[in-house]
């Protein structure tokens, strides 16, 4: 996965995170710092999966 593909995936993930943070069902969205950490976690996991795939 190149940098452009990673950015496209991260944009989609961030859109999902934003939808979760504005949850109308529970009325308890997540704060900015939590959104940022969740986004970073997804990015790290995707990068890690790419490294494993390249190594095999």
N, C-alpha and C positions, 0 to 999 in steps of 0.2 A: 504494500500500500504506500503510495507516495504522499507527499505533504498535501497536495490538492484533494486527494481522496479522503485523507484523514480529516481535513477541514470540513468537507461535505458531511462526513459522518458525525463529526462533533457538532455541526450546526443542527443536524436532525436531533441528536441527543439533547442539546441545550433547549430545543423547542419542546421536547417532552418534559424536561426538568421544569421549564417555565410553566407548562400546563399543570404539572403536579403541584407547583408552588402556589398556584392560584386556585387550588381545589375548592370548588363551590359546595361540595358534598360535606366536608368536615369543617369548613371555614377556618382551617388552621394551616395556612400556607407555610412553606419553609422560608427562612430568612436568607439574605444575600450571601452570607458566609457559607451557609450549608449548601446553597446552590453552587457556589464556586468550588467547594470541596468535592461535591458529587461529580461535577464536570471534570475536575482533575483526576478523580478516581477512574472514571470511564476512559479518559484519554490514556492514562497509564496502563490500564488493562488492555486496551486495543493495541498499544505499542508493544506490550509484552507478548501478546498473541502473535503479532506480526514477526517478532524476533524468533519465537519458537517455530513458527511456520517456515521461516527462512533457514533455520538451523537444521530442519529435518529433510 
